[in-house]
Amino acid sequence: VKRPSGMSSLLGKIGSKKQKMSTLEKSKLDWENFKEEEGIVEELAIHNRGKDGYIERKAFLERVDHRQFEIERDIRLSRMKP
């Protein structure tokens, strides 16, 4: 039995390899499939578009945290003055 050798054999082996899917690509594919199966694609789009979106909630929580810090700071400063 003669084995193929040379550059064409090597290129054939490289070209025939299956591309592996990364974890990120697999997760994205799984998430897309889940959204389709559950029928929540439109609901997610509407929810993320409005004021209840992640970015808006994050900004709101940061503003609240900053205000709370200022209130506590003012209380501490007022107690320090005789």
Buried (B, 14 or more C-beta within 10 A) or exposed (E): EEEEEEEEEEEEEEEEEEEEEEEEEEEEEEEEEEBEEEEEEEEEEEEEEEEEEEEEEEEEEEEEEEEEEEEEEEEEEEEEEE
